[in-house]
Amino acid sequence: MSRKCAISGKGPMVGNNVSHAKNRTRRRFLPNIRTVRVTLEDGTTTKLKISAKELRTLKKHS
């Protein structure tokens, strides 16, 4: 299962965990993906995995 937004294409980013001693180990920053049911123009509904930011944008423009 890919952690990618169906609308914006936003996916995981990589970075470092940094301890107090400044030891750095690699980590992933996962996007806030939500599965929502979206009604299309022809009246059918489909499930999409979208990020929380895109969910806010959809609600703002609907």
N, C-alpha and C positions, 0 to 999 in steps of 0.2 A: 504494500500500500504506500503510494508516494504521498509525501506531505507537501503538496503543491496546490496553490489556489487555481481553480478552473478559469477565473476571470483575469486576474492580474498576472498569474504565473509566478507569484511569490513563492519561494521555496526555502529550504534550510540554508543558514549561513554558518560559517565556521569561525571559531575564535579560540581564545585561551581561557581556562580557569586560572586565576592568579591567587595564590595563597598569600598569607601575611609575610611569608619569607620570600615572596616574589617568584616562587617556583611556578612554571607555566606548563600546563598540560592541555592538549587539544580538547575541544568540546564543540557541540553543535547547538546553534540557536534555532529552534523549530518555530515556524509561524503558527499563529493562533487560528487553526483550521476548524471550521464548523460545517457540519452537514445540514443543509437547509433544503426545503422543498420549494421550488420556484415554479410559478405559473408562466408558461410561455404565451406568445401572441395567439397561437391557434387554440388555446384553451386547455392544452395538456399540461400536466405537471411532471417535473423531473427533479431528481435529487442531485444537488451540486455540492462539491466541497469547496467552500470559499473562505477567505480569511475574514477575520472580524472587522477589519477596516473596510473591506468591500461590502460586507453586510450592512454597515452603517451607511455607506454610499448608496446602496440599493434602497434602503429605507428612506433616505433623504429625498431621492428622486422619484419615489413612487407615491 
